[in-house]
């Protein structure tokens, strides 16, 4: 029959102890497997688990174990070299990154130092410029203190001259305005005077005309003779008064050219001895104010008769 379970477990334990003692004799290089690298131990354990107990420790089994261990060692060395290469490349990358970081830090430090040096230089230049400016200001202040009295007098003189020029300009403007107003007022006054004089003379001439009409009538007899003489004297008094105020009679001589501004035609006369369109007869004298002035004023025109059918009158 089959052996019992405890017997089988005891046989299995004895088999494994024997296999482990035999595996200690397998050598890889100069070292036994058990004393070799710890990575070979799983191979030995797999070989012990797979191989039958009768083959454990035999020469074929030892040769297979040796070839497996050498292959494993070669693979492990290759993996170790790759790992070493990867670690070397990682260390190189780290070193490169650290070198770049250090270079960046160094460059940043150089830039900071350059900026600090530039700021220091600027501050020094500013300090030197400020010192030079202060020295220049001090020199200018000293010169101004030396030239202060003369400059003050010159400034005061210039201010006074400017005030004088301004006052003179204002005075000239005032004088010009005064002269313009004076001329305007004189002209207005002269116009008012001439208007009032003309109006007054016109009224006086109307009164004189009435007196002259009565005095030029036929001589009265008896009691009216004295009245007629008094009216004639009054007429003469009016005439003398008007002449004293430059209101004179406007008379036209026979033969002089007819002027529409002075003469009023009341008829025509056929006279071949007189020039054409000339005064042939004075019917009634007129009156003129200020006849000697550049602008005389004709109060009443002289009534005349004009000659026709005669030779052409010369141009006036």
TADAFEN-V242070 format. One record per helix or strand of 2 or more residues. SS is the DSSP state (2 for helix, 1 for strand). FROM is the first residue (numbers start at 1). TO is the last residue. If there is no record, write none. Layout:
<<SS FROM TO> <SS FROM TO>>
//
This chain:
<<2 5 23> <1 27 28> <1 31 32> <2 38 50> <2 59 215> <2 224 244> <1 247 250> <1 263 270> <1 278 284> <1 286 289> <1 297 300> <1 302 308>>
//
